[in-house]
């Protein structure tokens, strides 16, 4: 069922002229291994699944670098990050 939903989401993004946040091939590559080792209650683990793809890791690393290099007073309020 999740695969069917994912396909519809990617199709909708393409028809609307938007690029997908996570390329479909990366979503497919992580779907089966993640489901095989994770209990159903944790299909979106923070260090696995879609979070482990190169596309997801790049902005996360950039955010950590920015956060580490910035001063607290120069950052937006917590609810805007």
N, C-alpha and C positions, 0 to 999 in steps of 0.2 A: 504494500500500500504506500509506503514512503517513497518508493521509486516512482510510482505513478504520480504522486504529488510533486515530487522534484521535477519530473519531466514537464508537467504543466507550468510550474513556476519558471523554469528556464525558457519554455516556449513563449510565455507571456512577456518575459523580459525582452526576448529577441524581437517579438512583434511590436513592442513599444519603443524599440530603438535603443534600449539600454544594454550595457554590457553586464554580464553576471558578475557578482561579487566574487564568486568562486567558480572557476571553469567547470563545466559539466564533467570532463574527463577526470578531474581531481576528485569530484564528489563521488563518482563511480568507483574510483580506485580505493577510496577509504571506506566505502559503505559496507562491503562484505566482511573485511577483516575486523572492523570495529564492532559489528553486530555479533561476530563469532566469539569475541572475547569479553564482551560487555554484557552485564545483565540488562534486561529490558528497561529497568528504571534509570539507567545512565547511558542512553544512546548518544548523548552529547557530552562526553567527558571533556574537561577543559584542556587536557594534554593529548587527546587522541581524536579520532574521527576527523571531521572537517577542520578542527583546530590544528591538526598536525600537517596540513597541506602547506606547500611553499607559499601559496597565495595568502593564506591566513597568517603564517608566521612572519612574513615581511612587515606588515603594518604593526604587528604586536612588538616586534623588535625595534622598529622605528619609534614607537610610543615609549617603550622602556628607555631607549637612549635619550629621547627628548625629556622625559620626566626626570631622569637622573641628572641631566645637565642643566635643568632649569631651577630657578629659585622658587620657593613656595609662593612668594608674593607676585610672581610673574605669571602664575598659572591661573586659569579661570576657576571659578568656584567648582567644587567637586561634582555638582550635578550637571555641569556643562562640559566635562571632559569626556 
